[in-house]
Amino acid sequence: MIKYFYKSLRGDTLQELANPQRGTWVHAEAPNEAEVEELTKRFKLEPGYLEDALDEDEMPRLEREDEQSYVFVRYPYRTQEGEMDTAPLLIMFDAEVVLTVSPFHLPAVDALLRSKTAFATTQRAKLMLLILSHISEQYDTSISQTSRKIKAIRSRLRNQGITNQDLIDFVILEDELNEFLASLLPTNATLRRLLVGRYIPLFEEDQDIVEDLLLNNEQSIEAIRANLRSISNIRDAYTAISSNNLNQTIKLLTIATVLIALPNVFFGMYGMNVDLPFQNQPWVYEVIIGFNAFLILTILAVARKKRII
C-alpha cells in the first residue's frame, strides 16, 4: 500500500493525493514487489535499501547515496498475540520528497493524522524529525507499561504470591526490554550522525529537536536498564525465598522423621518375640512412654536452641 500526503505551510488540512508532487510525504506500508519496483523507478531509489527496509531484523543506521539520505530506525508495535516487538522503518530524504517504508503498520502515521500539531510535508527535515518524535513517544509509552507490570508482580512477591505465570511474564518482558534496548542504542548513534549535518541539512531549531530526541532516548535507555535490574532482583529474591522455604520444609520433615522413628525403636524392640529386660513388669510401658516423651522434648529443645525450627 502506497499513500501520498501533502500539506503546505499555508494549507489547513493534510491532503491525500493520487500522484506525488514536490513536497509530498510518500508512505509505503508492507509494499509488494510491484509497489517496490514502482517506488524504485519513480523516485530513483536504491533497490537494496528498500529490501533492507522490509527485513524484520534490519538495525538502525544512516546511509547516503548521491543526493538521497536513508535513515533506518526501529519502531515499537504490538503483535497479534498482544506482545511488544519492534520493526524497521526507512525514511528516505531528498530534495523532492520524504519517503517512509515499513513492513508493518506504522502507528506514527495514525498519530500524525490525528495530531493537532501543525506540520507541513514541504518541510521535509521537520517532518522526518516529527516522525522520529512520535516513535520516541511510543517507546516511552511501552516502557511505562512494562514498568507498571513489573511493579504489580513485585507487590505480589511481598506476599509470596508470585506464580509460574509471573515468571513466564518476566521472560516475555525481559525479551521486550532487550529488544527496545537493541533498537534505541544504534538509533542514538544515528541521531548523533544527523547532528553533523552532512546527511540532512538542519536548521538550529531542527538541531534542538535532534538533541531533545537524543536526551529522551538516553532516558528511555536508562529506564530499560533499571527495569532489567528490577526483573533480575525480583527473580533472585524469588529464588532465595523458594530455596529458603524448601530448606525449612526439609528441616521440618527431617525432625518429624526423627520424632517418629525414635519411639518406634523401643516399641519395635518390645514387640519382638524374645526375652527383654523388665518385660514382665507392669510399669515398663509407662517408663517407655515417659522415656520417649523425654527424648522428643530434648530433641525439640535442642532444635529450637540451634534455630533449626
PLY file of the C-alpha trace (Angstrom):
ply
format ascii 1.0
element vertex 309
property float x
property float y
property float z
element edge 308
property int vertex1
property int vertex2
end_header
0.00 0.00 0.00
1.37 3.38 -1.04
-0.14 6.70 0.06
0.80 10.25 -0.89
0.22 13.01 1.68
0.64 16.70 1.05
0.29 19.83 3.13
1.91 23.18 2.51
2.77 25.78 5.11
-0.33 27.76 4.17
-2.58 24.72 3.91
-5.16 23.95 6.57
-5.57 20.20 6.18
-3.44 17.24 5.19
-4.46 16.01 1.75
-4.10 12.54 0.29
-3.06 12.78 -3.36
-3.46 10.34 -6.20
0.01 11.14 -7.54
3.06 12.61 -5.82
4.40 16.10 -6.32
7.27 18.10 -4.90
7.00 18.29 -1.12
4.92 15.10 -0.80
5.20 12.63 2.03
5.20 9.18 0.43
4.33 6.36 2.82
4.61 2.70 1.75
3.28 0.11 4.18
4.11 -3.56 3.53
4.64 -2.91 -0.21
4.56 -5.84 -2.59
7.10 -6.46 -5.35
5.22 -4.35 -7.88
4.98 -1.42 -5.49
8.68 -1.72 -4.61
9.53 -1.60 -8.30
7.23 1.40 -8.77
8.90 3.30 -5.91
12.36 2.44 -7.20
11.66 3.75 -10.69
9.59 6.79 -9.75
11.93 8.15 -7.10
15.18 6.65 -8.43
15.85 4.73 -5.23
18.49 2.15 -4.49
16.57 -1.18 -4.53
18.90 -2.69 -1.93
17.83 -0.14 0.67
14.17 -0.92 0.06
14.88 -4.60 0.54
16.66 -3.76 3.80
13.62 -1.77 4.94
11.45 -4.88 4.60
13.91 -7.06 6.53
12.46 -7.53 10.01
15.96 -7.79 11.54
17.36 -4.61 9.97
19.12 -2.40 12.53
19.13 1.44 12.72
21.75 3.17 10.62
22.30 6.15 8.34
23.35 5.94 4.68
23.97 8.48 1.93
23.62 7.79 -1.82
24.14 10.77 -4.15
21.53 13.35 -3.08
19.44 10.88 -1.09
19.78 10.13 2.60
18.48 6.84 4.00
17.67 6.77 7.72
16.89 3.35 9.21
15.22 3.21 12.64
13.05 0.73 14.50
9.62 1.46 15.98
7.64 -0.47 18.62
4.35 -2.12 17.80
2.03 -4.68 19.37
1.76 -8.09 17.74
-1.45 -10.05 17.25
-0.54 -12.08 20.35
-0.50 -8.86 22.40
3.27 -8.76 22.88
5.50 -5.80 22.08
8.05 -6.02 19.29
9.98 -3.67 17.03
10.09 -3.36 13.25
12.33 -1.43 10.85
11.37 1.88 9.27
13.16 3.51 6.36
12.97 7.29 5.99
14.34 8.46 2.66
15.06 12.18 2.40
15.96 14.10 -0.74
15.24 17.48 -2.35
11.81 16.42 -3.62
10.01 14.18 -1.12
10.16 12.34 2.18
9.52 8.63 1.77
8.81 6.17 4.58
8.74 2.40 4.13
7.69 -0.09 6.82
6.88 -3.82 6.69
4.01 -3.42 9.17
1.51 -0.77 10.17
3.28 2.33 11.46
1.45 3.85 14.48
3.23 7.17 13.94
1.21 7.69 10.74
-2.08 7.46 12.64
-0.64 9.71 15.35
0.31 12.36 12.80
-3.05 12.16 11.03
-4.92 12.56 14.33
-2.47 15.02 15.82
-3.32 18.69 16.19
0.36 19.54 15.80
0.84 21.85 12.84
3.25 20.46 10.28
3.86 20.68 6.56
5.10 17.92 4.30
7.04 20.53 2.37
9.29 20.98 5.44
10.98 17.66 4.91
13.51 17.74 7.77
10.87 18.75 10.32
8.51 16.04 9.04
11.20 13.40 9.46
12.00 14.62 12.99
8.30 14.67 13.83
8.00 11.02 12.81
11.03 10.18 14.96
9.47 12.10 17.87
6.28 10.03 17.66
8.33 6.84 17.59
10.21 8.02 20.68
6.88 8.65 22.44
5.77 5.12 21.57
8.90 3.77 23.22
8.18 5.86 26.33
4.61 4.56 26.50
5.66 0.93 26.07
8.41 1.23 28.69
5.98 2.83 31.15
3.50 -0.03 30.66
6.29 -2.53 31.25
7.33 -0.72 34.44
3.79 -0.93 35.79
3.64 -4.66 35.08
6.93 -5.21 36.92
5.71 -3.22 39.92
2.49 -5.26 40.05
4.45 -8.53 40.13
6.86 -7.09 42.70
3.96 -6.19 45.00
2.74 -9.80 44.85
6.21 -11.00 45.76
5.90 -9.32 49.16
3.05 -11.69 49.95
4.93 -14.58 48.32
2.06 -14.81 45.85
4.22 -14.96 42.74
3.22 -17.72 40.34
4.80 -19.63 37.49
2.85 -17.43 35.07
4.55 -14.39 36.61
7.93 -15.95 35.86
6.83 -16.58 32.27
5.71 -12.94 32.05
9.14 -11.90 33.31
10.79 -13.75 30.44
8.50 -12.04 27.92
9.04 -8.60 29.48
12.78 -9.13 29.56
12.78 -10.04 25.86
10.76 -6.92 25.05
13.10 -4.68 27.03
16.18 -6.19 25.41
14.58 -5.64 22.00
13.93 -1.98 22.87
17.48 -1.58 24.13
18.96 -3.13 21.00
16.91 -0.67 18.90
17.50 2.53 20.87
21.27 2.26 21.22
22.02 2.30 17.46
19.23 4.87 16.97
21.13 7.29 19.19
24.28 6.70 17.16
22.25 7.54 14.03
20.90 10.74 15.62
24.41 11.85 16.55
25.46 11.44 12.92
22.46 13.54 11.88
23.71 16.38 14.07
26.82 16.61 11.94
24.65 18.00 9.12
26.41 16.20 6.27
23.50 13.86 5.58
20.47 16.13 6.06
20.56 19.94 6.28
19.31 21.01 9.68
18.41 24.44 10.95
19.19 25.42 14.53
15.63 24.58 15.56
15.95 21.15 13.93
19.22 20.54 15.77
17.45 21.30 19.05
14.82 18.67 18.20
17.51 16.09 17.47
19.23 16.88 20.77
15.90 16.50 22.59
15.40 13.13 20.88
18.87 12.07 21.97
18.16 13.08 25.56
14.77 11.37 25.57
16.25 8.18 24.14
19.02 8.23 26.77
16.35 8.46 29.48
14.46 5.58 27.87
17.64 3.51 27.79
18.25 4.16 31.49
14.62 3.25 32.26
15.03 0.00 30.33
18.21 -0.86 32.23
16.50 -0.07 35.54
13.60 -2.38 34.62
16.02 -5.14 33.64
17.77 -4.77 37.02
14.38 -4.93 38.77
13.46 -8.13 36.95
16.83 -9.65 37.85
16.47 -8.61 41.52
12.91 -9.95 41.75
13.94 -13.24 40.16
16.88 -13.56 42.57
14.65 -12.72 45.52
12.08 -15.30 44.46
14.82 -17.90 44.05
16.15 -17.14 47.53
12.66 -17.29 49.05
11.89 -20.58 47.30
15.21 -22.04 48.42
14.62 -20.91 52.00
11.09 -22.36 52.01
12.45 -25.64 50.67
15.12 -25.74 53.38
12.52 -25.11 56.07
10.32 -27.88 54.70
13.24 -30.32 54.60
14.15 -29.43 58.21
10.56 -29.93 59.35
10.28 -33.30 57.60
13.64 -34.41 59.00
12.64 -33.57 62.57
9.27 -35.26 62.08
11.05 -38.37 60.79
13.35 -38.45 63.85
10.46 -37.94 66.28
8.51 -40.75 64.68
11.47 -43.12 64.33
12.75 -42.97 67.93
9.58 -44.27 69.65
9.26 -46.99 67.03
12.72 -48.30 68.03
11.55 -49.11 71.55
8.07 -50.20 70.56
9.60 -52.49 67.95
12.05 -53.99 70.45
9.35 -54.86 72.95
7.10 -56.14 70.19
9.56 -58.89 69.23
9.09 -62.47 70.46
12.33 -62.52 72.53
13.16 -62.05 76.18
13.83 -58.44 77.16
14.68 -56.83 80.50
11.69 -55.96 82.68
9.27 -57.17 80.02
7.03 -58.75 82.65
6.95 -55.70 84.92
3.66 -53.72 84.88
5.43 -50.32 84.92
7.58 -50.92 81.79
5.01 -49.43 79.42
4.84 -46.15 81.36
8.64 -45.98 81.52
8.99 -46.47 77.76
6.35 -43.81 77.09
8.00 -41.38 79.51
11.48 -42.00 78.12
10.26 -41.41 74.55
8.50 -38.22 75.62
11.73 -37.07 77.26
13.70 -37.79 74.05
11.17 -35.93 71.92
11.20 -32.87 74.19
15.01 -32.91 74.30
15.26 -33.03 70.51
12.75 -30.20 70.17
14.61 -28.08 72.73
17.98 -28.59 71.01
16.49 -27.87 67.59
14.88 -24.68 68.89
18.09 -23.58 70.62
20.03 -24.03 67.39
17.22 -22.26 65.47
16.57 -25.26 63.30
12.84 -24.75 63.93
0 1
1 2
2 3
3 4
4 5
5 6
6 7
7 8
8 9
9 10
10 11
11 12
12 13
13 14
14 15
15 16
16 17
17 18
18 19
19 20
20 21
21 22
22 23
23 24
24 25
25 26
26 27
27 28
28 29
29 30
30 31
31 32
32 33
33 34
34 35
35 36
36 37
37 38
38 39
39 40
40 41
41 42
42 43
43 44
44 45
45 46
46 47
47 48
48 49
49 50
50 51
51 52
52 53
53 54
54 55
55 56
56 57
57 58
58 59
59 60
60 61
61 62
62 63
63 64
64 65
65 66
66 67
67 68
68 69
69 70
70 71
71 72
72 73
73 74
74 75
75 76
76 77
77 78
78 79
79 80
80 81
81 82
82 83
83 84
84 85
85 86
86 87
87 88
88 89
89 90
90 91
91 92
92 93
93 94
94 95
95 96
96 97
97 98
98 99
99 100
100 101
101 102
102 103
103 104
104 105
105 106
106 107
107 108
108 109
109 110
110 111
111 112
112 113
113 114
114 115
115 116
116 117
117 118
118 119
119 120
120 121
121 122
122 123
123 124
124 125
125 126
126 127
127 128
128 129
129 130
130 131
131 132
132 133
133 134
134 135
135 136
136 137
137 138
138 139
139 140
140 141
141 142
142 143
143 144
144 145
145 146
146 147
147 148
148 149
149 150
150 151
151 152
152 153
153 154
154 155
155 156
156 157
157 158
158 159
159 160
160 161
161 162
162 163
163 164
164 165
165 166
166 167
167 168
168 169
169 170
170 171
171 172
172 173
173 174
174 175
175 176
176 177
177 178
178 179
179 180
180 181
181 182
182 183
183 184
184 185
185 186
186 187
187 188
188 189
189 190
190 191
191 192
192 193
193 194
194 195
195 196
196 197
197 198
198 199
199 200
200 201
201 202
202 203
203 204
204 205
205 206
206 207
207 208
208 209
209 210
210 211
211 212
212 213
213 214
214 215
215 216
216 217
217 218
218 219
219 220
220 221
221 222
222 223
223 224
224 225
225 226
226 227
227 228
228 229
229 230
230 231
231 232
232 233
233 234
234 235
235 236
236 237
237 238
238 239
239 240
240 241
241 242
242 243
243 244
244 245
245 246
246 247
247 248
248 249
249 250
250 251
251 252
252 253
253 254
254 255
255 256
256 257
257 258
258 259
259 260
260 261
261 262
262 263
263 264
264 265
265 266
266 267
267 268
268 269
269 270
270 271
271 272
272 273
273 274
274 275
275 276
276 277
277 278
278 279
279 280
280 281
281 282
282 283
283 284
284 285
285 286
286 287
287 288
288 289
289 290
290 291
291 292
292 293
293 294
294 295
295 296
296 297
297 298
298 299
299 300
300 301
301 302
302 303
303 304
304 305
305 306
306 307
307 308
